[in-house]
Amino acid sequence: MTAMLAYFAYFKGWILSDFENISPQEAYVLLQKPSNILLVDVRSQKEFDKDHIENALHFRMDKLQEIELGTKKILLYSERGERSVEASRILAKKGFKVLNLEGGVVFWIRAGYEVKHN
């Protein structure tokens, strides 16, 4: 049971993480300020086309190893946060300062923030 809980906590990015989980409220405040934070959606192209947080860039999960960005601070999100935890680990290993939107776009919408619909 303990091993299963530890695995779940690791999978969610709650333990042994080299990135920071932030709430939708914290993310919103950060995105309102002029900064060098790059907002990246790691969902599928279909999900991104349906809706996304304004000014987000789209990078597929399978292309993250190839990313070479000028910025070193990245705010990642996915649908519910699982894929962005995985993406956060990949980019943190490449030396980026990574923030992960806890709960993904689902929690963003639940918190009352808007998304852009195509």
Buried (B, 14 or more C-beta within 10 A) or exposed (E): EEEEEEEEEBEBBEEEBEBBBBBBEBBBEBBEEEEEBBBBBBBBEEBBEEBBBEEBEBBBBEEBEEBEBEEBBBBBBBBBBEBBBBBBBBBBEBEBBBBBBBBBBBBBBEEEBEEEEE
